[in-house]
Amino acid sequence: MAEMNETQKRILEAARRRKQKAEAAQKVEQEQSRLAVPTERLRTAGQGLTFGFGDEIEAGIRAPFSDKSYDEIVLGIRGGLEDYQKARPMEALAYEVGGAAIPALFPGGQGSLLRAGGRAALEGAAYGMGSGEGGITDRLSNVPASAMGGAAGGAVGYGGAKALSGITSKLLDTARRAVGSRGSTVVENEIQRLVRQTGKTANEITQDIIDGRLLAENKTIQAAVRALRAQGGDASTVIQQGLESRPAVTREAAMGELRGSLGGGGSASQAAQRRASEEATVAAERQAYSGFTGQEAPQEVVEGLQDALVRVPSAAKEVEIQYRAETGKSPFFQVGEDGVVSFDRPPTVAEAESIRRAISSRANRFYAKGMGGAGGAVKGVEQELRQTLDTRLPELATVRAQAAGVRANRDAYTAGQKALTGDVNEKLADFVSLQSPEAVEAFRAGLMQALEAKAATGSRQSMIRNLTNPDTKEGKLLNEVFPQDRLDDALRSLSIASDAQEAASKVLIGTGSPTAETGLEIARQLGNINPSEISGALGGSVVDSVSVVKKIMNRLVRTQLTDAERTRIAKILVSSDPQLVRNAIQDQSGMALLTSRINQIVNSLQNPARGAGTNVGAQGGGLLDER
C-alpha cells in the first residue's frame, strides 16, 4: 500500500478531529440531558420500602388537595421515576434496594436459610403486586415470578451475609490467636487458661469468690496450682500462705454455721452450755416442787400410799435409801414383818410424789429386764396412785408435766449426743418421734455436741467431708435434723471447708520433685496448646495450624514464666477479692473488644442483606415474566 502524501494526511487528521469534536459534543449534550432529569432519590427509596406501592400511596395522599386526578398523579410520579432510572440507573437501583432493606432491620422470619427465603418470598410477592400496573388481574400476574425471584434473591442475600459472618469470624479468630497471650498480659492469659479448665463462666467464678471460695481450691486445677508451687520462689510462698490456714478457718466458719441452727452461739463448748442449761432447769424444777414440801398429804392420798407400798415393797427400800441420802434421817414410815405400812407422821405431798416416782422406776426396770408382766402390774399400781394424787392435788399434776418435759428434753439431748453411733435409721426414727419443739432443739443440741467432740479429734477432716455427702451417716443426719430453711447455707459452708481441706492436702504436699501430672502442667504454662487445636491442625484447619505454630514459636522464645509473673498468678489464685479475680479472667484486651464489635456489625447485616436481595430478585423475576 502506497504511503499517503502530506495533503492526504492533513485531510485524514482533520476528519478525525471533527469526529472527536462531534462525539465530545454529543457526550456533553447527553450529560446535560441526564443532569436535567430531576433526581427521585426519596421516592425511589420509598418504592423499595413500600414494596412498590409508594407511588400509589403518594397519589392517594395528594389527590384530595390537587386539581389533578389520582390516575394523573400516579402517571406523573411513575414517569419521573422512569426518567430517573434511565438517567441514573445504578443510583436508582441503589436507593430502591436500600429502601427495601429497611424493613429487614426488624426481627422475624429469620434464624435459618429456609425461613429467610420464606420471608423473602412474601416480600417479593408484595413487591410484584405493588410495582405492577393495570388492574388487579394484571398485578396478580406479576406475583408468582416476583415471589420466586424474591425468595431466591433473599436467600442469596441472607446466605451471603451468613457466609461473610463465618469468614469474618475465622479471620478474627486467626488474628486473635496470632496476637495470642500478648492481647492480654501473660498473667491474665494463664489465669484464663486455668479458668477454662474449670468449665465455669466468669460470673460463676466470681460468685464462688463472693461465697468464700478461692480459685486455687477448684478441684480441676489443683495440679496446676501444685505445679506453680513446685517451681519455688515467691509464688510458692504466696500459695503456701494462702492455703495452709484455710482448712482451720473455713472449718470454724462451717461449725459456726452449724452452731447457729443446731444450738449454742459462738464457739463455746456445747457440753458446757448444756450442763449450765440442765442445772438451771433442775433448779427450777426443785423450786416448783418446794411448795409441796411442807404440805401434808390428804388422808385419801395417805391411804393410797400405804396400799401402794404394801403391793410394791421394793419401792419402799428405794425411797428409804433416797431419804437417808438427802436428810441423813430414818424414813417417815415403817414396814412391819407382816408387810403392813405405818407412818411415823403424816407424809407431805412432796414425799408422796417421791414414792410414786420410785414405783414408776421399779416398773421401768422390770420392762428393761424383759419382765413385761411384772412391769405392767407395777405400772398399774403407779397409775392408781397418780390418779389419786392428781384428783386431790391438780396443781401437782401441772408441776409433774413440766418436770416430765424437762426429762424428755434431757433424753432427747442424750439421743442427739449418740446419733453418730449405731444404726442411723434408728437415730432418724428417734428424731422424727419427738413430740415437742423443745425436744427437737435438745436433740439438735446433742448432735452439735457430738460434732464438736469429733471436730476436736483427728477425724475432723473426714467429718466435714462426710457432712457434705448425703449418702453417709453424717450427711443423712444433717439433711434430716438441720432446719430446712438454713440447710443450703450450711451445706455451702461445709462444701467450702471440704474443698479447702482437699486443696491444702493435695497442693501443699512436700516440696520434692514434681509428679508426672505436675510436670505436664508446668509444660502447659505459657505454651497453652490445647487438644482441640492439635486435632484441628491434624485435620487441616488453617486457624488451628496457625495457632499451634505460633505457640510453638512462643515456646522457643520463652520456655517458662518469669518469677514475677508466677507470683502475680499465685496472688490471683489465692485472692478473696472477687473484682480482682474477675478482671483477670475476663479478656479486656483491644483485640477482644475489636472482635466483639466487628461480629456485632457483621451479624447486623444479615437482615438488610436479605431485604436487598429480595428487592433485586423480585425485580428480576418481574422482568423475566414480562419476557
CORCORGI-V593159 format. One record per residue. N is the residue number from 0. RES is the residue in one letter. PSI is psi in whole degrees, 0 to 359 (NA if undefined). NEAR is the number of other ideal C-beta (glycine too) atoms within 12 Angstrom. D_CENTER is the distance of its C-alpha to the mean C-alpha in Angstrom with 1 decimal. Layout:
# CORCORGI-V593159
{{N/RES/PSI/NEAR/D_CENTER} {N/RES/PSI/NEAR/D_CENTER}}
This chain:
# CORCORGI-V593159
{{0/M/133/3/94.8} {1/A/146/5/97.0} {2/E/148/7/95.4} {3/M/146/12/95.4} {4/N/177/10/97.7} {5/E/324/10/96.7} {6/T/315/10/97.6} {7/Q/321/13/95.5} {8/K/319/13/92.5} {9/R/322/13/92.8} {10/I/316/14/93.0} {11/L/319/15/89.8} {12/E/322/15/87.9} {13/A/322/14/88.9} {14/A/319/14/87.7} {15/R/319/14/84.3} {16/R/321/14/83.9} {17/R/320/14/84.9} {18/K/316/14/82.2} {19/Q/322/14/79.5} {20/K/321/14/80.5} {21/A/319/14/80.5} {22/E/320/14/77.0} {23/A/320/14/75.7} {24/A/323/14/77.2} {25/Q/319/14/75.7} {26/K/319/14/72.2} {27/V/318/14/72.7} {28/E/319/14/73.8} {29/Q/320/16/70.8} {30/E/321/15/68.4} {31/Q/321/13/70.1} {32/S/320/14/69.9} {33/R/317/21/66.2} {34/L/336/14/65.6} {35/A/341/14/67.6} {36/V/125/23/65.2} {37/P/141/19/62.8} {38/T/142/21/59.1} {39/E/46/31/57.0} {40/R/311/23/53.5} {41/L/315/22/51.9} {42/R/321/33/53.6} {43/T/316/39/52.6} {44/A/324/27/48.9} {45/G/325/28/49.2} {46/Q/316/40/50.6} {47/G/320/40/47.5} {48/L/323/30/45.2} {49/T/17/28/47.0} {50/F/37/39/47.6} {51/G/0/39/51.4} {52/F/4/25/52.0} {53/G/318/32/52.3} {54/D/320/33/56.1} {55/E/324/29/56.5} {56/I/315/22/54.0} {57/E/316/26/55.9} {58/A/320/25/59.2} {59/G/326/20/58.1} {60/I/321/17/57.2} {61/R/330/20/60.4} {62/A/315/20/62.9} {63/P/341/12/63.4} {64/F/14/12/64.3} {65/S/156/18/66.5} {66/D/359/9/70.1} {67/K/153/16/68.8} {68/S/168/15/67.6} {69/Y/314/21/64.1} {70/D/321/18/65.3} {71/E/319/16/67.2} {72/I/318/25/64.1} {73/V/314/27/62.0} {74/L/322/18/64.7} {75/G/317/24/64.9} {76/I/316/34/61.1} {77/R/323/27/61.1} {78/G/317/19/64.1} {79/G/320/27/62.5} {80/L/320/36/59.4} {81/E/319/23/61.5} {82/D/319/23/63.6} {83/Y/320/31/60.5} {84/Q/325/28/59.1} {85/K/320/19/62.4} {86/A/321/24/62.8} {87/R/72/25/59.3} {88/P/315/19/57.7} {89/M/320/14/54.8} {90/E/317/21/53.9} {91/A/317/31/54.2} {92/L/319/26/51.9} {93/A/317/21/49.3} {94/Y/321/31/49.2} {95/E/319/41/49.1} {96/V/320/35/46.3} {97/G/319/28/44.4} {98/G/322/34/44.9} {99/A/335/46/43.7} {100/A/341/35/40.4} {101/I/311/25/39.5} {102/P/334/29/38.4} {103/A/350/36/36.2} {104/L/342/21/34.1} {105/F/139/15/32.6} {106/P/162/15/29.9} {107/G/143/17/30.6} {108/G/19/28/32.3} {109/Q/184/30/30.5} {110/G/337/17/27.9} {111/S/162/16/30.5} {112/L/322/26/34.1} {113/L/314/17/35.5} {114/R/321/22/33.9} {115/A/318/38/35.1} {116/G/323/32/38.5} {117/G/315/25/38.6} {118/R/321/36/37.9} {119/A/323/47/40.4} {120/A/317/34/43.0} {121/L/317/29/42.8} {122/E/322/49/43.1} {123/G/319/45/46.0} {124/A/319/35/47.8} {125/A/320/31/47.5} {126/Y/317/47/48.9} {127/G/321/41/51.8} {128/M/316/32/52.6} {129/G/324/34/52.5} {130/S/348/42/54.4} {131/G/164/33/57.1} {132/E/162/23/60.5} {133/G/200/14/62.9} {134/G/183/10/62.3} {135/I/324/12/59.3} {136/T/316/12/60.6} {137/D/320/17/61.0} {138/R/318/26/57.5} {139/L/332/19/55.9} {140/S/337/22/57.7} {141/N/341/36/55.6} {142/V/309/32/52.3} {143/P/312/23/51.9} {144/A/319/31/52.7} {145/S/322/43/50.5} {146/A/316/34/47.6} {147/M/315/29/48.0} {148/G/319/36/48.4} {149/G/317/49/45.4} {150/A/315/37/43.2} {151/A/313/30/44.4} {152/G/318/39/44.1} {153/G/318/51/40.7} {154/A/319/34/39.3} {155/V/316/26/40.9} {156/G/313/40/39.6} {157/Y/316/42/36.0} {158/G/321/24/36.2} {159/G/318/25/37.8} {160/A/322/32/35.1} {161/K/317/27/32.4} {162/A/320/19/34.5} {163/L/320/23/34.9} {164/S/316/24/31.1} {165/G/316/19/30.8} {166/I/315/19/33.7} {167/T/318/25/32.5} {168/S/317/22/29.0} {169/K/320/24/30.9} {170/L/318/22/33.3} {171/L/322/28/30.6} {172/D/321/28/28.7} {173/T/317/24/32.1} {174/A/318/25/32.7} {175/R/318/31/29.3} {176/R/327/34/29.9} {177/A/321/24/33.5} {178/V/319/24/32.3} {179/G/223/37/29.7} {180/S/349/34/28.8} {181/R/351/23/31.3} {182/G/318/25/29.2} {183/S/192/27/27.1} {184/T/164/24/28.6} {185/V/322/29/29.0} {186/V/311/32/26.7} {187/E/322/30/23.8} {188/N/318/36/24.4} {189/E/319/41/24.3} {190/I/317/43/21.1} {191/Q/325/36/19.5} {192/R/316/32/21.1} {193/L/320/36/19.5} {194/V/323/35/16.0} {195/R/327/24/16.6} {196/Q/330/26/17.5} {197/T/337/28/14.2} {198/G/10/13/12.6} {199/K/156/24/9.7} {200/T/169/15/9.5} {201/A/321/25/11.2} {202/N/320/16/8.5} {203/E/319/21/6.4} {204/I/317/39/10.0} {205/T/318/26/10.9} {206/Q/324/17/8.5} {207/D/316/30/9.9} {208/I/319/33/13.3} {209/I/322/19/13.0} {210/D/342/24/12.2} {211/G/7/25/15.4} {212/R/166/36/14.8} {213/L/147/41/16.9} {214/L/325/46/16.3} {215/A/342/49/19.5} {216/E/359/40/18.2} {217/N/129/34/15.8} {218/K/325/25/17.8} {219/T/344/24/18.0} {220/I/15/38/19.9} {221/Q/328/35/22.1} {222/A/321/31/25.0} {223/A/322/44/24.8} {224/V/319/47/24.6} {225/R/322/37/27.6} {226/A/319/38/29.4} {227/L/318/47/29.0} {228/R/325/42/30.5} {229/A/341/32/33.2} {230/Q/358/32/34.7} {231/G/196/22/35.7} {232/G/193/24/36.4} {233/D/328/22/34.5} {234/A/319/37/31.2} {235/S/319/29/32.0} {236/T/318/23/32.9} {237/V/315/30/29.7} {238/I/318/41/27.6} {239/Q/310/28/30.0} {240/Q/328/20/29.8} {241/G/331/33/26.1} {242/L/333/37/25.4} {243/E/330/24/28.5} {244/S/351/18/27.9} {245/R/318/34/24.2} {246/P/313/31/24.9} {247/A/318/20/27.2} {248/V/312/23/25.2} {249/T/327/35/21.9} {250/R/318/35/23.9} {251/E/323/25/25.8} {252/A/319/28/22.7} {253/A/318/40/21.5} {254/M/323/36/25.0} {255/G/322/27/25.1} {256/E/320/33/22.1} {257/L/316/43/24.0} {258/R/322/31/27.2} {259/G/335/22/25.9} {260/S/334/31/25.4} {261/L/343/39/27.8} {262/G/140/37/30.7} {263/G/128/32/32.2} {264/G/157/16/31.1} {265/G/205/15/31.0} {266/S/15/20/31.9} {267/A/156/20/35.3} {268/S/132/22/36.5} {269/Q/321/35/35.6} {270/A/316/25/39.0} {271/A/317/17/40.8} {272/Q/319/26/39.0} {273/R/321/34/39.8} {274/R/318/19/43.4} {275/A/320/17/43.9} {276/S/317/27/42.5} {277/E/319/24/44.7} {278/E/318/16/47.8} {279/A/323/15/47.2} {280/T/316/25/46.9} {281/V/319/19/50.0} {282/A/321/15/51.9} {283/A/323/18/50.9} {284/E/317/25/52.1} {285/R/322/20/55.4} {286/Q/322/16/55.8} {287/A/322/24/55.4} {288/Y/344/30/58.0} {289/S/335/16/60.4} {290/G/341/18/61.7} {291/F/359/31/63.2} {292/T/317/21/64.8} {293/G/4/14/68.2} {294/Q/121/22/68.2} {295/E/142/21/70.7} {296/A/142/35/69.5} {297/P/157/22/71.2} {298/Q/322/16/74.1} {299/E/325/20/72.1} {300/V/320/36/69.4} {301/V/318/30/72.0} {302/E/322/22/73.5} {303/G/325/34/70.1} {304/L/316/43/69.6} {305/Q/315/30/72.9} {306/D/318/23/72.2} {307/A/319/40/68.7} {308/L/328/41/70.1} {309/V/321/25/73.0} {310/R/334/27/70.6} {311/V/74/37/68.1} {312/P/333/28/70.3} {313/S/333/24/67.6} {314/A/327/37/65.6} {315/A/321/33/68.7} {316/K/320/21/68.5} {317/E/317/28/64.9} {318/V/320/37/65.7} {319/E/316/27/68.7} {320/I/316/18/66.6} {321/Q/317/21/64.0} {322/Y/316/25/66.7} {323/R/321/15/68.6} {324/A/324/13/65.5} {325/E/323/16/64.6} {326/T/340/16/68.2} {327/G/13/8/70.5} {328/K/168/13/72.9} {329/S/154/14/74.2} {330/P/164/31/72.4} {331/F/11/30/73.6} {332/F/162/32/74.8} {333/Q/144/19/77.1} {334/V/114/24/76.9} {335/G/170/14/80.5} {336/E/334/8/81.7} {337/D/3/10/81.8} {338/G/357/16/78.1} {339/V/138/16/78.8} {340/V/132/31/76.6} {341/S/147/21/78.2} {342/F/135/26/76.7} {343/D/333/15/78.4} {344/R/166/16/77.0} {345/P/126/21/74.8} {346/P/152/37/71.2} {347/T/169/28/68.5} {348/V/320/34/65.5} {349/A/320/33/63.3} {350/E/324/36/65.5} {351/A/320/43/65.4} {352/E/325/38/61.6} {353/S/324/38/61.7} {354/I/319/47/64.0} {355/R/318/41/61.6} {356/R/324/28/58.7} {357/A/320/34/61.0} {358/I/319/41/61.8} {359/S/323/31/58.1} {360/S/320/26/57.4} {361/R/320/33/60.2} {362/A/317/34/58.7} {363/N/324/22/55.3} {364/R/321/21/57.1} {365/F/317/26/58.9} {366/Y/316/19/55.7} {367/A/329/13/54.1} {368/K/1/14/57.2} {369/G/12/10/56.9} {370/M/72/17/59.9} {371/G/323/15/58.5} {372/G/311/14/61.9} {373/A/320/22/63.0} {374/G/320/24/59.7} {375/G/321/16/59.9} {376/A/314/20/63.5} {377/V/323/33/62.8} {378/K/326/28/59.7} {379/G/321/21/62.0} {380/V/316/33/64.3} {381/E/320/33/61.4} {382/Q/324/20/60.3} {383/E/316/26/63.9} {384/L/321/41/64.2} {385/R/316/31/60.7} {386/Q/320/21/61.9} {387/T/315/32/65.1} {388/L/316/38/63.3} {389/D/325/25/60.7} {390/T/316/16/63.5} {391/R/333/26/65.7} {392/L/73/31/63.0} {393/P/331/15/59.9} {394/E/333/19/58.6} {395/L/323/33/58.5} {396/A/322/22/56.2} {397/T/313/18/53.6} {398/V/320/27/53.8} {399/R/319/29/53.5} {400/A/319/19/50.4} {401/Q/317/23/48.8} {402/A/323/25/49.9} {403/A/322/22/48.5} {404/G/319/25/45.1} {405/V/315/30/45.3} {406/R/323/23/46.2} {407/A/320/26/43.5} {408/N/322/34/40.9} {409/R/319/28/42.6} {410/D/321/25/42.4} {411/A/320/36/38.7} {412/Y/316/39/38.1} {413/T/319/25/40.1} {414/A/321/35/38.2} {415/G/322/39/34.9} {416/Q/326/31/36.5} {417/K/8/24/37.4} {418/A/335/38/34.1} {419/L/358/34/33.2} {420/T/151/18/36.5} {421/G/193/17/37.8} {422/D/118/15/36.2} {423/V/328/27/32.7} {424/N/324/15/33.3} {425/E/321/18/36.4} {426/K/320/32/34.5} {427/L/323/25/31.9} {428/A/320/16/34.9} {429/D/319/31/36.5} {430/F/317/31/33.5} {431/V/331/17/33.2} {432/S/352/17/37.0} {433/L/138/28/36.9} {434/Q/331/18/38.5} {435/S/154/19/37.7} {436/P/326/15/34.8} {437/E/321/25/36.9} {438/A/322/29/37.2} {439/V/315/30/33.4} {440/E/322/27/32.9} {441/A/318/40/35.7} {442/F/315/42/34.2} {443/R/319/40/30.9} {444/A/321/41/33.0} {445/G/318/41/34.9} {446/L/319/46/31.8} {447/M/321/43/30.6} {448/Q/321/37/34.0} {449/A/320/39/33.8} {450/L/319/44/30.4} {451/E/316/35/32.0} {452/A/319/24/35.0} {453/K/327/29/33.0} {454/A/342/33/31.0} {455/A/3/19/34.4} {456/T/181/14/35.3} {457/G/354/9/34.5} {458/S/6/18/32.1} {459/R/324/27/29.5} {460/Q/315/27/27.2} {461/S/327/23/27.4} {462/M/313/34/27.0} {463/I/316/39/23.6} {464/R/318/26/22.5} {465/N/329/28/23.9} {466/L/334/45/22.3} {467/T/352/29/18.8} {468/N/112/21/20.3} {469/P/352/19/20.9} {470/D/350/14/23.8} {471/T/166/20/25.9} {472/K/313/29/28.3} {473/E/318/36/26.4} {474/G/320/29/23.1} {475/K/316/25/24.8} {476/L/315/39/26.6} {477/L/314/43/23.6} {478/N/332/26/21.7} {479/E/319/27/24.9} {480/V/326/42/26.5} {481/F/142/35/23.8} {482/P/126/22/23.2} {483/Q/329/14/20.5} {484/D/350/9/19.2} {485/R/7/20/18.5} {486/L/318/24/17.6} {487/D/318/18/13.9} {488/D/318/23/14.9} {489/A/315/35/17.6} {490/L/324/28/15.7} {491/R/314/25/13.3} {492/S/319/35/16.6} {493/L/321/40/18.2} {494/S/319/31/15.7} {495/I/316/35/16.0} {496/A/320/40/19.7} {497/S/316/34/19.9} {498/D/322/38/18.2} {499/A/319/41/20.6} {500/Q/314/35/23.5} {501/E/318/32/22.8} {502/A/316/37/22.5} {503/A/321/34/25.7} {504/S/329/23/27.5} {505/K/328/30/26.8} {506/V/321/42/27.0} {507/L/39/30/29.8} {508/I/95/22/32.2} {509/G/183/16/35.5} {510/T/23/18/36.5} {511/G/198/11/38.6} {512/S/144/12/38.5} {513/P/149/23/35.1} {514/T/173/19/34.1} {515/A/318/13/33.9} {516/E/319/19/30.1} {517/T/319/28/30.5} {518/G/319/18/33.2} {519/L/319/18/31.1} {520/E/321/32/28.4} {521/I/321/29/31.2} {522/A/325/23/32.5} {523/R/332/29/29.2} {524/Q/134/39/29.0} {525/L/312/31/30.5} {526/G/305/32/31.3} {527/N/35/34/27.8} {528/I/119/30/29.1} {529/N/161/20/26.5} {530/P/325/14/27.6} {531/S/326/16/26.7} {532/E/319/26/29.0} {533/I/314/20/31.8} {534/S/317/15/31.5} {535/G/320/22/31.6} {536/A/318/24/34.6} {537/L/331/13/36.5} {538/G/1/14/35.9} {539/G/10/10/37.5} {540/S/123/21/34.6} {541/V/317/19/36.1} {542/V/310/27/32.8} {543/D/324/26/31.8} {544/S/315/23/35.5} {545/V/318/25/35.7} {546/S/315/32/32.5} {547/V/315/30/33.8} {548/V/318/23/37.2} {549/K/318/28/35.9} {550/K/326/32/33.9} {551/I/318/22/36.9} {552/M/323/17/39.0} {553/N/316/27/36.6} {554/R/327/22/37.0} {555/L/330/12/40.8} {556/V/314/16/40.7} {557/R/124/19/38.3} {558/T/351/14/37.6} {559/Q/163/24/35.3} {560/L/152/36/33.4} {561/T/164/21/35.5} {562/D/321/19/35.3} {563/A/320/17/34.1} {564/E/317/28/31.2} {565/R/322/35/30.2} {566/T/318/27/30.4} {567/R/321/28/28.1} {568/I/316/46/25.5} {569/A/319/42/25.9} {570/K/323/29/25.4} {571/I/320/40/22.1} {572/L/327/44/20.9} {573/V/14/39/21.8} {574/S/143/30/21.0} {575/S/12/27/19.2} {576/D/107/18/19.3} {577/P/325/26/15.9} {578/Q/321/17/18.0} {579/L/316/24/20.3} {580/V/318/37/17.6} {581/R/317/28/16.0} {582/N/328/23/19.5} {583/A/328/35/20.3} {584/I/350/39/17.5} {585/Q/130/24/17.8} {586/D/104/29/21.1} {587/Q/15/19/23.1} {588/S/162/22/26.4} {589/G/323/16/29.0} {590/M/319/25/28.7} {591/A/317/23/25.0} {592/L/319/18/25.7} {593/L/315/21/28.8} {594/T/315/26/27.1} {595/S/317/20/24.6} {596/R/317/16/27.5} {597/I/319/24/29.8} {598/N/320/25/27.2} {599/Q/316/17/26.8} {600/I/313/18/30.6} {601/V/317/26/31.2} {602/N/328/22/28.7} {603/S/348/20/30.2} {604/L/349/27/33.6} {605/Q/314/39/32.9} {606/N/308/33/33.8} {607/P/323/32/36.9} {608/A/320/36/38.1} {609/R/318/49/38.0} {610/G/318/44/39.9} {611/A/316/38/42.5} {612/G/323/41/43.0} {613/T/315/52/43.5} {614/N/313/48/46.2} {615/V/317/35/48.0} {616/G/320/38/47.8} {617/A/319/48/49.1} {618/Q/317/38/52.0} {619/G/319/29/52.8} {620/G/321/36/52.7} {621/G/320/35/55.1} {622/L/319/17/57.5} {623/L/323/18/57.7} {624/D/324/25/58.3} {625/E/325/17/61.2} {626/R/NA/8/62.8}}
